[in-house]
Amino acid sequence: MPNEPSPNAGEQAYERYNLLKEYRPENDIPGDDLLPHDTRITQSLSEPGDESEARRATGAEDTTEPLPDVPDADAIQKDSPVDPSAPDPDAMHGTDLLNGYDGDDSE
């Protein structure tokens, strides 16, 4: 009906509840994935020997090289200019800016 008022937020939530309360198998968790309610899942690190044994079994060699040491910029050129694309270390950002912090610690 054109003169009927639009539903308010409570009526919309109740309507969504009625639509979603029905059981739908496609929304169900597969039985293989179900775990008892008190089950704790932890991830552990593999033993160091497992990876090297797997490489030997496949014939792969360890070709990774250590990362090179990067010298200090002042050791290369004293008082070299700062990269212009580097972020300003004195700039306020993130949570401070969102919370209205203006950098004044005198309060």
PyMOL commands that place a pseudoatom at each C-alpha (Angstrom):
pseudoatom trace, name=CA, resn=MET, resi=1, chain=A, elem=C, hetatm=0, pos=[0.000, 0.000, 0.000]
pseudoatom trace, name=CA, resn=PRO, resi=2, chain=A, elem=C, hetatm=0, pos=[1.406, 3.404, -0.902]
pseudoatom trace, name=CA, resn=ASN, resi=3, chain=A, elem=C, hetatm=0, pos=[0.289, 5.188, 2.307]
pseudoatom trace, name=CA, resn=GLU, resi=4, chain=A, elem=C, hetatm=0, pos=[1.713, 2.551, 4.652]
pseudoatom trace, name=CA, resn=PRO, resi=5, chain=A, elem=C, hetatm=0, pos=[4.634, 3.839, 6.773]
pseudoatom trace, name=CA, resn=SER, resi=6, chain=A, elem=C, hetatm=0, pos=[8.047, 2.313, 6.133]
pseudoatom trace, name=CA, resn=PRO, resi=7, chain=A, elem=C, hetatm=0, pos=[9.190, -0.195, 8.772]
pseudoatom trace, name=CA, resn=ASN, resi=8, chain=A, elem=C, hetatm=0, pos=[11.458, 1.088, 11.516]
pseudoatom trace, name=CA, resn=ALA, resi=9, chain=A, elem=C, hetatm=0, pos=[14.772, -0.506, 12.458]
pseudoatom trace, name=CA, resn=GLY, resi=10, chain=A, elem=C, hetatm=0, pos=[13.167, -2.886, 14.958]
pseudoatom trace, name=CA, resn=GLU, resi=11, chain=A, elem=C, hetatm=0, pos=[10.659, -4.174, 12.430]
pseudoatom trace, name=CA, resn=GLN, resi=12, chain=A, elem=C, hetatm=0, pos=[13.408, -4.621, 9.841]
pseudoatom trace, name=CA, resn=ALA, resi=13, chain=A, elem=C, hetatm=0, pos=[15.526, -6.616, 12.311]
pseudoatom trace, name=CA, resn=TYR, resi=14, chain=A, elem=C, hetatm=0, pos=[12.546, -8.812, 13.198]
pseudoatom trace, name=CA, resn=GLU, resi=15, chain=A, elem=C, hetatm=0, pos=[11.861, -9.426, 9.515]
pseudoatom trace, name=CA, resn=ARG, resi=16, chain=A, elem=C, hetatm=0, pos=[15.508, -10.434, 8.931]
pseudoatom trace, name=CA, resn=TYR, resi=17, chain=A, elem=C, hetatm=0, pos=[15.307, -12.752, 11.946]
pseudoatom trace, name=CA, resn=ASN, resi=18, chain=A, elem=C, hetatm=0, pos=[12.231, -14.468, 10.551]
pseudoatom trace, name=CA, resn=LEU, resi=19, chain=A, elem=C, hetatm=0, pos=[13.919, -14.916, 7.176]
pseudoatom trace, name=CA, resn=LEU, resi=20, chain=A, elem=C, hetatm=0, pos=[17.159, -16.295, 8.616]
pseudoatom trace, name=CA, resn=LYS, resi=21, chain=A, elem=C, hetatm=0, pos=[15.781, -18.513, 11.387]
pseudoatom trace, name=CA, resn=GLU, resi=22, chain=A, elem=C, hetatm=0, pos=[14.921, -21.308, 8.970]
pseudoatom trace, name=CA, resn=TYR, resi=23, chain=A, elem=C, hetatm=0, pos=[17.380, -24.183, 8.731]
pseudoatom trace, name=CA, resn=ARG, resi=24, chain=A, elem=C, hetatm=0, pos=[19.310, -24.160, 5.474]
pseudoatom trace, name=CA, resn=PRO, resi=25, chain=A, elem=C, hetatm=0, pos=[21.744, -27.004, 4.777]
pseudoatom trace, name=CA, resn=GLU, resi=26, chain=A, elem=C, hetatm=0, pos=[24.013, -24.778, 2.688]
pseudoatom trace, name=CA, resn=ASN, resi=27, chain=A, elem=C, hetatm=0, pos=[24.712, -22.666, 5.794]
pseudoatom trace, name=CA, resn=ASP, resi=28, chain=A, elem=C, hetatm=0, pos=[25.547, -25.678, 7.933]
pseudoatom trace, name=CA, resn=ILE, resi=29, chain=A, elem=C, hetatm=0, pos=[29.095, -26.667, 8.900]
pseudoatom trace, name=CA, resn=PRO, resi=30, chain=A, elem=C, hetatm=0, pos=[30.128, -30.003, 7.361]
pseudoatom trace, name=CA, resn=GLY, resi=31, chain=A, elem=C, hetatm=0, pos=[30.321, -32.856, 9.856]
pseudoatom trace, name=CA, resn=ASP, resi=32, chain=A, elem=C, hetatm=0, pos=[34.029, -33.423, 9.161]
pseudoatom trace, name=CA, resn=ASP, resi=33, chain=A, elem=C, hetatm=0, pos=[34.774, -29.856, 10.257]
pseudoatom trace, name=CA, resn=LEU, resi=34, chain=A, elem=C, hetatm=0, pos=[32.828, -29.954, 13.513]
pseudoatom trace, name=CA, resn=LEU, resi=35, chain=A, elem=C, hetatm=0, pos=[34.886, -30.119, 16.689]
pseudoatom trace, name=CA, resn=PRO, resi=36, chain=A, elem=C, hetatm=0, pos=[33.807, -30.509, 20.313]
pseudoatom trace, name=CA, resn=HIS, resi=37, chain=A, elem=C, hetatm=0, pos=[33.116, -27.159, 21.977]
pseudoatom trace, name=CA, resn=ASP, resi=38, chain=A, elem=C, hetatm=0, pos=[36.166, -27.340, 24.254]
pseudoatom trace, name=CA, resn=THR, resi=39, chain=A, elem=C, hetatm=0, pos=[38.693, -28.274, 21.551]
pseudoatom trace, name=CA, resn=ARG, resi=40, chain=A, elem=C, hetatm=0, pos=[41.737, -26.027, 21.250]
pseudoatom trace, name=CA, resn=ILE, resi=41, chain=A, elem=C, hetatm=0, pos=[43.547, -25.852, 17.948]
pseudoatom trace, name=CA, resn=THR, resi=42, chain=A, elem=C, hetatm=0, pos=[47.237, -25.006, 18.090]
pseudoatom trace, name=CA, resn=GLN, resi=43, chain=A, elem=C, hetatm=0, pos=[49.780, -24.636, 15.359]
pseudoatom trace, name=CA, resn=SER, resi=44, chain=A, elem=C, hetatm=0, pos=[53.199, -25.996, 16.063]
pseudoatom trace, name=CA, resn=LEU, resi=45, chain=A, elem=C, hetatm=0, pos=[56.478, -25.502, 14.281]
pseudoatom trace, name=CA, resn=SER, resi=46, chain=A, elem=C, hetatm=0, pos=[57.861, -28.373, 12.299]
pseudoatom trace, name=CA, resn=GLU, resi=47, chain=A, elem=C, hetatm=0, pos=[60.977, -30.049, 13.530]
pseudoatom trace, name=CA, resn=PRO, resi=48, chain=A, elem=C, hetatm=0, pos=[64.101, -28.729, 11.811]
pseudoatom trace, name=CA, resn=GLY, resi=49, chain=A, elem=C, hetatm=0, pos=[64.915, -32.108, 10.292]
pseudoatom trace, name=CA, resn=ASP, resi=50, chain=A, elem=C, hetatm=0, pos=[61.622, -32.420, 8.412]
pseudoatom trace, name=CA, resn=GLU, resi=51, chain=A, elem=C, hetatm=0, pos=[62.380, -29.727, 5.832]
pseudoatom trace, name=CA, resn=SER, resi=52, chain=A, elem=C, hetatm=0, pos=[65.895, -30.904, 5.062]
pseudoatom trace, name=CA, resn=GLU, resi=53, chain=A, elem=C, hetatm=0, pos=[64.712, -34.503, 4.757]
pseudoatom trace, name=CA, resn=ALA, resi=54, chain=A, elem=C, hetatm=0, pos=[61.994, -33.421, 2.322]
pseudoatom trace, name=CA, resn=ARG, resi=55, chain=A, elem=C, hetatm=0, pos=[64.574, -31.554, 0.228]
pseudoatom trace, name=CA, resn=ARG, resi=56, chain=A, elem=C, hetatm=0, pos=[66.829, -34.577, 0.102]
pseudoatom trace, name=CA, resn=ALA, resi=57, chain=A, elem=C, hetatm=0, pos=[63.915, -36.770, -0.941]
pseudoatom trace, name=CA, resn=THR, resi=58, chain=A, elem=C, hetatm=0, pos=[62.989, -34.443, -3.819]
pseudoatom trace, name=CA, resn=GLY, resi=59, chain=A, elem=C, hetatm=0, pos=[66.581, -33.735, -4.830]
pseudoatom trace, name=CA, resn=ALA, resi=60, chain=A, elem=C, hetatm=0, pos=[66.226, -29.988, -4.211]
pseudoatom trace, name=CA, resn=GLU, resi=61, chain=A, elem=C, hetatm=0, pos=[69.233, -28.110, -2.914]
pseudoatom trace, name=CA, resn=ASP, resi=62, chain=A, elem=C, hetatm=0, pos=[69.275, -25.204, -0.512]
pseudoatom trace, name=CA, resn=THR, resi=63, chain=A, elem=C, hetatm=0, pos=[70.157, -22.259, -2.757]
pseudoatom trace, name=CA, resn=THR, resi=64, chain=A, elem=C, hetatm=0, pos=[69.117, -19.484, -0.389]
pseudoatom trace, name=CA, resn=GLU, resi=65, chain=A, elem=C, hetatm=0, pos=[71.801, -16.925, 0.336]
pseudoatom trace, name=CA, resn=PRO, resi=66, chain=A, elem=C, hetatm=0, pos=[72.036, -14.877, 3.484]
pseudoatom trace, name=CA, resn=LEU, resi=67, chain=A, elem=C, hetatm=0, pos=[70.892, -11.288, 3.181]
pseudoatom trace, name=CA, resn=PRO, resi=68, chain=A, elem=C, hetatm=0, pos=[73.739, -8.865, 2.525]
pseudoatom trace, name=CA, resn=ASP, resi=69, chain=A, elem=C, hetatm=0, pos=[74.774, -6.424, 5.231]
pseudoatom trace, name=CA, resn=VAL, resi=70, chain=A, elem=C, hetatm=0, pos=[73.570, -2.931, 4.396]
pseudoatom trace, name=CA, resn=PRO, resi=71, chain=A, elem=C, hetatm=0, pos=[76.078, -0.258, 5.375]
pseudoatom trace, name=CA, resn=ASP, resi=72, chain=A, elem=C, hetatm=0, pos=[75.080, 2.865, 7.257]
pseudoatom trace, name=CA, resn=ALA, resi=73, chain=A, elem=C, hetatm=0, pos=[74.300, 5.784, 4.933]
pseudoatom trace, name=CA, resn=ASP, resi=74, chain=A, elem=C, hetatm=0, pos=[76.650, 8.098, 6.850]
pseudoatom trace, name=CA, resn=ALA, resi=75, chain=A, elem=C, hetatm=0, pos=[79.455, 5.584, 6.353]
pseudoatom trace, name=CA, resn=ILE, resi=76, chain=A, elem=C, hetatm=0, pos=[79.006, 5.906, 2.595]
pseudoatom trace, name=CA, resn=GLN, resi=77, chain=A, elem=C, hetatm=0, pos=[78.462, 9.676, 2.429]
pseudoatom trace, name=CA, resn=LYS, resi=78, chain=A, elem=C, hetatm=0, pos=[78.511, 11.885, 5.504]
pseudoatom trace, name=CA, resn=ASP, resi=79, chain=A, elem=C, hetatm=0, pos=[75.380, 14.074, 6.012]
pseudoatom trace, name=CA, resn=SER, resi=80, chain=A, elem=C, hetatm=0, pos=[73.624, 12.666, 2.965]
pseudoatom trace, name=CA, resn=PRO, resi=81, chain=A, elem=C, hetatm=0, pos=[70.107, 14.046, 2.372]
pseudoatom trace, name=CA, resn=VAL, resi=82, chain=A, elem=C, hetatm=0, pos=[67.093, 12.168, 3.683]
pseudoatom trace, name=CA, resn=ASP, resi=83, chain=A, elem=C, hetatm=0, pos=[65.028, 10.320, 1.121]
pseudoatom trace, name=CA, resn=PRO, resi=84, chain=A, elem=C, hetatm=0, pos=[62.147, 12.677, 0.233]
pseudoatom trace, name=CA, resn=SER, resi=85, chain=A, elem=C, hetatm=0, pos=[59.714, 9.773, 0.016]
pseudoatom trace, name=CA, resn=ALA, resi=86, chain=A, elem=C, hetatm=0, pos=[60.437, 8.703, 3.608]
pseudoatom trace, name=CA, resn=PRO, resi=87, chain=A, elem=C, hetatm=0, pos=[57.621, 9.400, 6.088]
pseudoatom trace, name=CA, resn=ASP, resi=88, chain=A, elem=C, hetatm=0, pos=[57.994, 12.376, 8.410]
pseudoatom trace, name=CA, resn=PRO, resi=89, chain=A, elem=C, hetatm=0, pos=[58.962, 10.981, 11.841]
pseudoatom trace, name=CA, resn=ASP, resi=90, chain=A, elem=C, hetatm=0, pos=[57.405, 13.995, 13.591]
pseudoatom trace, name=CA, resn=ALA, resi=91, chain=A, elem=C, hetatm=0, pos=[54.027, 13.756, 11.848]
pseudoatom trace, name=CA, resn=MET, resi=92, chain=A, elem=C, hetatm=0, pos=[50.992, 12.685, 13.858]
pseudoatom trace, name=CA, resn=HIS, resi=93, chain=A, elem=C, hetatm=0, pos=[49.016, 9.857, 12.385]
pseudoatom trace, name=CA, resn=GLY, resi=94, chain=A, elem=C, hetatm=0, pos=[46.673, 7.015, 13.160]
pseudoatom trace, name=CA, resn=THR, resi=95, chain=A, elem=C, hetatm=0, pos=[44.954, 6.857, 16.522]
pseudoatom trace, name=CA, resn=ASP, resi=96, chain=A, elem=C, hetatm=0, pos=[46.433, 10.112, 17.809]
pseudoatom trace, name=CA, resn=LEU, resi=97, chain=A, elem=C, hetatm=0, pos=[44.938, 12.058, 14.946]
pseudoatom trace, name=CA, resn=LEU, resi=98, chain=A, elem=C, hetatm=0, pos=[41.583, 10.291, 15.230]
pseudoatom trace, name=CA, resn=ASN, resi=99, chain=A, elem=C, hetatm=0, pos=[41.413, 10.984, 18.970]
pseudoatom trace, name=CA, resn=GLY, resi=100, chain=A, elem=C, hetatm=0, pos=[42.125, 14.668, 18.449]
pseudoatom trace, name=CA, resn=TYR, resi=101, chain=A, elem=C, hetatm=0, pos=[45.628, 14.723, 19.905]
pseudoatom trace, name=CA, resn=ASP, resi=102, chain=A, elem=C, hetatm=0, pos=[47.364, 17.902, 18.761]
pseudoatom trace, name=CA, resn=GLY, resi=103, chain=A, elem=C, hetatm=0, pos=[50.874, 17.134, 20.024]
pseudoatom trace, name=CA, resn=ASP, resi=104, chain=A, elem=C, hetatm=0, pos=[50.588, 19.400, 23.063]
pseudoatom trace, name=CA, resn=ASP, resi=105, chain=A, elem=C, hetatm=0, pos=[51.746, 17.490, 26.156]
pseudoatom trace, name=CA, resn=SER, resi=106, chain=A, elem=C, hetatm=0, pos=[51.343, 20.420, 28.546]
pseudoatom trace, name=CA, resn=GLU, resi=107, chain=A, elem=C, hetatm=0, pos=[47.880, 19.357, 29.755]
for i in range(1, 107): cmd.bond("trace and resi %d" % i, "trace and resi %d" % (i + 1))
show_as sticks, trace
zoom trace
